Amino acid sequence: MLFYAFRRVAVTRLSRLASRTETYWDDSLVDLLTRTHFLFLIVVALFIGSLMLALPDTLRRGLFAAAAIALVVQAGIWLNNFIVFWLKRDLVHRKEKDPASVATVTAAAFVGRLVLWSVVTLLILENLGVDVTALVAGLGIGGVAVALAVQNILGDIFASLSIVLDKPFAVGDFLIVGDLLGSVEHVGLKTTRLRSLSGEQLVFSNADLLGSRIHNYGRMYERRVVFNIGVTYQTYRDKLRLIPSLIRETIEELDKVRFDRSHFKGYGDFALTFETVYYVLSPDYTLYMDIQEAINLRIHEHFEREGIGFAYPTQTLFIEKTSNQLGAVIQ
């Protein structure tokens, strides 16, 4: 009862104190005290009380083992909840500042919790009198057989570790994998999930994903744009010399754009072709389309003012009359 009363008083006082501070360490301490199981307090109290009694050695060893197991399990619960508490608080900041590290931290937390409960299980078995050394050796031999049986799953797991460590993409990146495309929603131990533009979820196994050619538009810092314009063959030569400067002037008037070049590229089947290259100083696709639309409208306005005609597929048929003379056929 004293232990229980102490826990309640400590949780109440620390909760009030934690609400006044900006750090989260005191919040973590309150969470750990709240996770202290009442059964653990009973076992510890019974063990302390048994120290005042003259008990048989067998019973005393049993009480000691029960107290040790209770302490190990409670310590596992504390550490597990500390990892979960720390992970939730850390992911909130990482999603805003460094989305690429979210998968790394999640995988590290999973591995940490797996190791923690493995150690707790071994300590419990040791206190129960099980030969842990022989058990670990047996698990090692069995682990080889299991690994051969589930090698595809293990391949995906190791591929997820490669994704976590190498970081070819992160949650929120827009990927094109083959003929499929979408934004990364989740990077798991076996699969990676993308949300396509049409709304459905795309699920890739991690091994297949790493074996594919991935276009990661989430790492794009600027967008290179190449477009062609064709004018008719009847365009005057002075107008042809004027077109690159008109296009350059059009592009340089816009914001967030860097002009690269514009040239008379060549003679097409039905048009004189001009090739233009510029850079949009942002990866935003909507911004790129807005800029391209503005460029197209301004070029149309300039060409209309200068009397330059856009080319389109045409065919010209030339008819020539000739005089045919009939000749005798000599056999």
Contacts in CASP RR format, 6 or more apart in sequence:
PFRMAT RR
TARGET T0000
AUTHOR 0000-0000-0000
METHOD contacts of the structure
MODEL  1
MLFYAFRRVAVTRLSRLASRTETYWDDSLVDLLTRTHFLFLIVVALFIGS
LMLALPDTLRRGLFAAAAIALVVQAGIWLNNFIVFWLKRDLVHRKEKDPA
SVATVTAAAFVGRLVLWSVVTLLILENLGVDVTALVAGLGIGGVAVALAV
QNILGDIFASLSIVLDKPFAVGDFLIVGDLLGSVEHVGLKTTRLRSLSGE
QLVFSNADLLGSRIHNYGRMYERRVVFNIGVTYQTYRDKLRLIPSLIRET
IEELDKVRFDRSHFKGYGDFALTFETVYYVLSPDYTLYMDIQEAINLRIH
EHFEREGIGFAYPTQTLFIEKTSNQLGAVIQ
3 41 0 8 1.000
3 44 0 8 1.000
3 45 0 8 1.000
4 38 0 8 1.000
4 41 0 8 1.000
7 33 0 8 1.000
7 36 0 8 1.000
7 41 0 8 1.000
10 33 0 8 1.000
11 30 0 8 1.000
11 33 0 8 1.000
11 34 0 8 1.000
14 26 0 8 1.000
14 29 0 8 1.000
14 30 0 8 1.000
14 33 0 8 1.000
15 30 0 8 1.000
17 26 0 8 1.000
18 26 0 8 1.000
18 27 0 8 1.000
18 29 0 8 1.000
18 30 0 8 1.000
24 89 0 8 1.000
27 85 0 8 1.000
28 82 0 8 1.000
28 85 0 8 1.000
28 86 0 8 1.000
31 81 0 8 1.000
31 82 0 8 1.000
31 85 0 8 1.000
32 78 0 8 1.000
32 81 0 8 1.000
32 82 0 8 1.000
35 77 0 8 1.000
35 78 0 8 1.000
35 81 0 8 1.000
36 74 0 8 1.000
36 78 0 8 1.000
37 74 0 8 1.000
37 77 0 8 1.000
39 70 0 8 1.000
40 70 0 8 1.000
40 71 0 8 1.000
40 73 0 8 1.000
40 74 0 8 1.000
43 66 0 8 1.000
43 67 0 8 1.000
43 70 0 8 1.000
44 67 0 8 1.000
44 70 0 8 1.000
44 71 0 8 1.000
46 63 0 8 1.000
46 67 0 8 1.000
47 63 0 8 1.000
47 64 0 8 1.000
47 66 0 8 1.000
47 67 0 8 1.000
50 60 0 8 1.000
50 63 0 8 1.000
55 63 0 8 1.000
65 127 0 8 1.000
65 128 0 8 1.000
68 123 0 8 1.000
68 127 0 8 1.000
69 124 0 8 1.000
69 127 0 8 1.000
69 128 0 8 1.000
72 120 0 8 1.000
72 123 0 8 1.000
72 124 0 8 1.000
72 127 0 8 1.000
73 120 0 8 1.000
73 124 0 8 1.000
75 120 0 8 1.000
76 116 0 8 1.000
76 117 0 8 1.000
76 120 0 8 1.000
79 116 0 8 1.000
80 113 0 8 1.000
80 116 0 8 1.000
80 117 0 8 1.000
83 109 0 8 1.000
83 112 0 8 1.000
83 113 0 8 1.000
83 116 0 8 1.000
84 109 0 8 1.000
87 105 0 8 1.000
87 106 0 8 1.000
87 109 0 8 1.000
90 105 0 8 1.000
91 102 0 8 1.000
91 105 0 8 1.000
91 106 0 8 1.000
94 101 0 8 1.000
94 102 0 8 1.000
94 105 0 8 1.000
95 102 0 8 1.000
95 171 0 8 1.000
99 170 0 8 1.000
99 171 0 8 1.000
99 172 0 8 1.000
100 167 0 8 1.000
100 169 0 8 1.000
100 170 0 8 1.000
101 167 0 8 1.000
101 170 0 8 1.000
102 170 0 8 1.000
102 171 0 8 1.000
103 163 0 8 1.000
103 164 0 8 1.000
103 167 0 8 1.000
103 170 0 8 1.000
103 171 0 8 1.000
103 187 0 8 1.000
103 188 0 8 1.000
104 164 0 8 1.000
104 165 0 8 1.000
104 167 0 8 1.000
106 187 0 8 1.000
106 188 0 8 1.000
107 160 0 8 1.000
107 161 0 8 1.000
107 164 0 8 1.000
107 189 0 8 1.000
108 164 0 8 1.000
110 189 0 8 1.000
122 132 0 8 1.000
122 135 0 8 1.000
122 136 0 8 1.000
125 132 0 8 1.000
125 135 0 8 1.000
126 132 0 8 1.000
147 154 0 8 1.000
152 207 0 8 1.000
153 190 0 8 1.000
155 206 0 8 1.000
155 207 0 8 1.000
156 189 0 8 1.000
156 190 0 8 1.000
156 191 0 8 1.000
156 205 0 8 1.000
156 206 0 8 1.000
156 207 0 8 1.000
157 189 0 8 1.000
157 190 0 8 1.000
157 206 0 8 1.000
159 205 0 8 1.000
159 206 0 8 1.000
159 207 0 8 1.000
159 209 0 8 1.000
159 210 0 8 1.000
160 187 0 8 1.000
160 188 0 8 1.000
160 189 0 8 1.000
160 190 0 8 1.000
160 192 0 8 1.000
160 206 0 8 1.000
162 206 0 8 1.000
162 210 0 8 1.000
163 169 0 8 1.000
163 187 0 8 1.000
163 192 0 8 1.000
163 206 0 8 1.000
163 209 0 8 1.000
163 210 0 8 1.000
164 187 0 8 1.000
168 210 0 8 1.000
168 214 0 8 1.000
168 216 0 8 1.000
169 175 0 8 1.000
169 184 0 8 1.000
169 214 0 8 1.000
169 216 0 8 1.000
169 218 0 8 1.000
169 219 0 8 1.000
170 184 0 8 1.000
170 187 0 8 1.000
171 184 0 8 1.000
171 185 0 8 1.000
171 186 0 8 1.000
171 187 0 8 1.000
172 183 0 8 1.000
172 184 0 8 1.000
172 185 0 8 1.000
172 218 0 8 1.000
173 183 0 8 1.000
173 184 0 8 1.000
173 216 0 8 1.000
173 217 0 8 1.000
173 218 0 8 1.000
173 219 0 8 1.000
174 181 0 8 1.000
174 182 0 8 1.000
174 183 0 8 1.000
174 184 0 8 1.000
174 216 0 8 1.000
174 217 0 8 1.000
174 218 0 8 1.000
175 181 0 8 1.000
175 182 0 8 1.000
175 183 0 8 1.000
175 184 0 8 1.000
175 194 0 8 1.000
175 214 0 8 1.000
175 215 0 8 1.000
175 216 0 8 1.000
175 217 0 8 1.000
175 218 0 8 1.000
176 182 0 8 1.000
176 214 0 8 1.000
176 215 0 8 1.000
176 217 0 8 1.000
177 194 0 8 1.000
177 204 0 8 1.000
177 209 0 8 1.000
177 212 0 8 1.000
177 213 0 8 1.000
177 214 0 8 1.000
177 215 0 8 1.000
178 212 0 8 1.000
178 213 0 8 1.000
180 194 0 8 1.000
180 196 0 8 1.000
180 202 0 8 1.000
181 194 0 8 1.000
181 196 0 8 1.000
181 197 0 8 1.000
182 194 0 8 1.000
182 195 0 8 1.000
182 196 0 8 1.000
182 197 0 8 1.000
182 202 0 8 1.000
183 194 0 8 1.000
183 195 0 8 1.000
184 192 0 8 1.000
184 193 0 8 1.000
184 194 0 8 1.000
185 193 0 8 1.000
185 194 0 8 1.000
185 195 0 8 1.000
185 201 0 8 1.000
186 192 0 8 1.000
186 193 0 8 1.000
187 206 0 8 1.000
188 206 0 8 1.000
189 206 0 8 1.000
190 205 0 8 1.000
190 206 0 8 1.000
191 203 0 8 1.000
191 204 0 8 1.000
191 205 0 8 1.000
191 206 0 8 1.000
192 203 0 8 1.000
192 204 0 8 1.000
192 206 0 8 1.000
192 209 0 8 1.000
193 201 0 8 1.000
193 202 0 8 1.000
193 203 0 8 1.000
193 204 0 8 1.000
194 201 0 8 1.000
194 202 0 8 1.000
194 203 0 8 1.000
194 204 0 8 1.000
195 201 0 8 1.000
195 202 0 8 1.000
196 202 0 8 1.000
204 212 0 8 1.000
217 283 0 8 1.000
218 283 0 8 1.000
220 283 0 8 1.000
221 283 0 8 1.000
222 258 0 8 1.000
222 279 0 8 1.000
222 280 0 8 1.000
222 281 0 8 1.000
222 282 0 8 1.000
222 283 0 8 1.000
223 279 0 8 1.000
223 280 0 8 1.000
223 282 0 8 1.000
223 283 0 8 1.000
223 288 0 8 1.000
224 277 0 8 1.000
224 279 0 8 1.000
225 277 0 8 1.000
225 278 0 8 1.000
225 279 0 8 1.000
225 280 0 8 1.000
225 288 0 8 1.000
225 292 0 8 1.000
226 275 0 8 1.000
226 276 0 8 1.000
226 277 0 8 1.000
227 275 0 8 1.000
227 276 0 8 1.000
227 292 0 8 1.000
228 265 0 8 1.000
228 273 0 8 1.000
228 274 0 8 1.000
228 275 0 8 1.000
228 276 0 8 1.000
229 243 0 8 1.000
229 247 0 8 1.000
229 273 0 8 1.000
229 274 0 8 1.000
229 276 0 8 1.000
229 299 0 8 1.000
229 310 0 8 1.000
230 271 0 8 1.000
230 272 0 8 1.000
230 273 0 8 1.000
230 274 0 8 1.000
230 310 0 8 1.000
230 311 0 8 1.000
231 239 0 8 1.000
231 240 0 8 1.000
231 243 0 8 1.000
231 271 0 8 1.000
231 272 0 8 1.000
231 274 0 8 1.000
231 303 0 8 1.000
231 308 0 8 1.000
231 309 0 8 1.000
231 310 0 8 1.000
231 311 0 8 1.000
232 271 0 8 1.000
232 272 0 8 1.000
232 309 0 8 1.000
232 310 0 8 1.000
232 311 0 8 1.000
233 270 0 8 1.000
233 271 0 8 1.000
233 272 0 8 1.000
233 311 0 8 1.000
235 272 0 8 1.000
235 308 0 8 1.000
235 309 0 8 1.000
239 306 0 8 1.000
239 307 0 8 1.000
239 308 0 8 1.000
240 264 0 8 1.000
240 272 0 8 1.000
242 306 0 8 1.000
243 262 0 8 1.000
243 264 0 8 1.000
243 274 0 8 1.000
243 308 0 8 1.000
244 262 0 8 1.000
244 263 0 8 1.000
244 264 0 8 1.000
244 274 0 8 1.000
244 276 0 8 1.000
246 299 0 8 1.000
246 302 0 8 1.000
246 303 0 8 1.000
246 306 0 8 1.000
247 262 0 8 1.000
247 274 0 8 1.000
247 276 0 8 1.000
247 299 0 8 1.000
248 259 0 8 1.000
248 262 0 8 1.000
250 295 0 8 1.000
250 298 0 8 1.000
250 299 0 8 1.000
250 302 0 8 1.000
251 257 0 8 1.000
251 259 0 8 1.000
251 276 0 8 1.000
251 278 0 8 1.000
251 295 0 8 1.000
252 259 0 8 1.000
253 298 0 8 1.000
254 291 0 8 1.000
254 294 0 8 1.000
254 295 0 8 1.000
256 280 0 8 1.000
256 281 0 8 1.000
256 282 0 8 1.000
256 287 0 8 1.000
256 291 0 8 1.000
257 278 0 8 1.000
257 279 0 8 1.000
257 280 0 8 1.000
257 281 0 8 1.000
257 291 0 8 1.000
258 278 0 8 1.000
258 279 0 8 1.000
258 281 0 8 1.000
259 278 0 8 1.000
260 277 0 8 1.000
260 278 0 8 1.000
260 279 0 8 1.000
261 276 0 8 1.000
261 277 0 8 1.000
262 274 0 8 1.000
262 275 0 8 1.000
262 276 0 8 1.000
262 277 0 8 1.000
263 274 0 8 1.000
263 275 0 8 1.000
264 272 0 8 1.000
264 273 0 8 1.000
264 274 0 8 1.000
265 273 0 8 1.000
265 274 0 8 1.000
265 275 0 8 1.000
266 272 0 8 1.000
266 273 0 8 1.000
267 273 0 8 1.000
269 313 0 8 1.000
270 311 0 8 1.000
270 312 0 8 1.000
270 313 0 8 1.000
270 314 0 8 1.000
270 315 0 8 1.000
271 311 0 8 1.000
271 312 0 8 1.000
272 311 0 8 1.000
280 287 0 8 1.000
280 288 0 8 1.000
280 291 0 8 1.000
282 288 0 8 1.000
302 308 0 8 1.000
303 309 0 8 1.000
303 310 0 8 1.000
END
